[in-house]
Amino acid sequence: MVIGNDLYQMLKSVFYSSQSILDNYYFKHEGEYTVHGLKNAYPVYSVISKYPNEDYYQVIQIDNKRFLQEKRQRAIIGIATRGKSDRE
């Protein structure tokens, strides 16, 4: 699959805190697409699953578990940090 730069940048920003989701795919800058009327060429990226033979839903379930674990860890760290700053 090929995606444009806007979607690529959005995916990177949305899933920045949970890199494990993006880790399931290879992203490669393939080149640029020239659009008539635009000054600059538009970057495009190929997206390839690292697990092409695995059940998609199994991979998503694994990602969801990782995401929830990371979210819980961030919450625990946040609570511990807030408690520490309240005592100081």
C-alpha positions as CSV (number, residue, x, y, z in Angstrom):
1,M,0.0,0.0,0.0
2,V,1.2,3.5,-0.7
3,I,0.2,6.5,1.4
4,G,0.8,10.2,1.1
5,N,2.9,12.4,3.4
6,D,-0.2,13.8,5.2
7,L,-1.4,10.4,6.4
8,Y,2.1,9.3,7.2
9,Q,2.7,12.4,9.4
10,M,-0.7,11.9,11.1
11,L,0.0,8.3,11.9
12,K,3.4,9.2,13.4
13,S,1.9,11.9,15.6
14,V,-1.2,10.0,16.7
15,F,0.7,6.8,17.5
16,Y,3.9,8.5,18.7
17,S,3.3,7.5,22.4
18,S,2.7,3.9,21.4
19,Q,5.4,3.0,18.9
20,S,4.4,-0.6,19.2
21,I,1.5,-0.1,16.8
22,L,3.8,1.4,14.1
23,D,6.4,-1.2,14.8
24,N,4.1,-3.7,13.0
25,Y,4.8,-2.0,9.7
26,Y,7.7,-1.0,7.5
27,F,7.4,2.5,6.2
28,K,9.7,3.5,3.3
29,H,9.9,6.8,1.5
30,E,9.3,5.8,-2.1
31,G,9.6,9.1,-3.8
32,E,7.5,12.1,-4.7
33,Y,4.3,12.6,-6.7
34,T,4.0,15.7,-8.8
35,V,0.6,17.3,-8.6
36,H,-0.3,19.8,-11.3
37,G,-0.7,23.3,-9.7
38,L,1.4,22.6,-6.6
39,K,4.9,24.1,-6.3
40,N,6.4,21.2,-4.5
41,A,6.2,17.4,-5.1
42,Y,4.2,15.4,-2.6
43,P,6.1,12.7,-0.7
44,V,4.7,9.1,-0.8
45,Y,5.5,6.1,1.4
46,S,5.0,2.4,1.0
47,V,3.5,0.6,4.0
48,I,4.2,-3.1,4.4
49,S,3.1,-5.3,7.3
50,K,5.8,-7.1,9.1
51,Y,3.4,-10.0,9.7
52,P,1.8,-10.7,6.3
53,N,1.0,-14.3,7.1
54,E,-0.4,-13.8,10.5
55,D,-4.0,-13.3,11.4
56,Y,-4.7,-9.6,11.3
57,Y,-7.0,-9.7,14.3
58,Q,-4.5,-11.5,16.4
59,V,-1.9,-8.8,15.7
60,I,-4.5,-6.1,16.6
61,Q,-5.3,-7.8,19.9
62,I,-1.6,-8.0,20.8
63,D,-1.3,-4.3,19.9
64,N,-4.3,-3.4,22.0
65,K,-2.8,-5.3,25.0
66,R,0.5,-3.5,24.6
67,F,-1.2,-0.1,24.3
68,L,-3.3,-0.7,27.4
69,Q,-0.2,-1.8,29.4
70,E,1.7,1.3,28.3
71,K,-1.3,3.5,29.2
72,R,-1.5,1.9,32.7
73,Q,2.3,2.4,33.2
74,R,2.1,6.1,32.1
75,A,-0.8,6.6,34.5
76,I,1.1,4.9,37.4
77,I,4.1,7.1,36.7
78,G,1.9,10.2,36.4
79,I,0.3,9.4,39.8
80,A,3.7,8.8,41.4
81,T,5.1,12.0,40.0
82,R,2.1,14.0,41.1
83,G,2.3,12.6,44.6
84,K,6.0,13.4,44.8
85,S,5.5,17.0,43.7
86,D,2.6,17.4,46.1
87,R,4.9,16.4,49.0
88,E,7.7,18.8,48.0
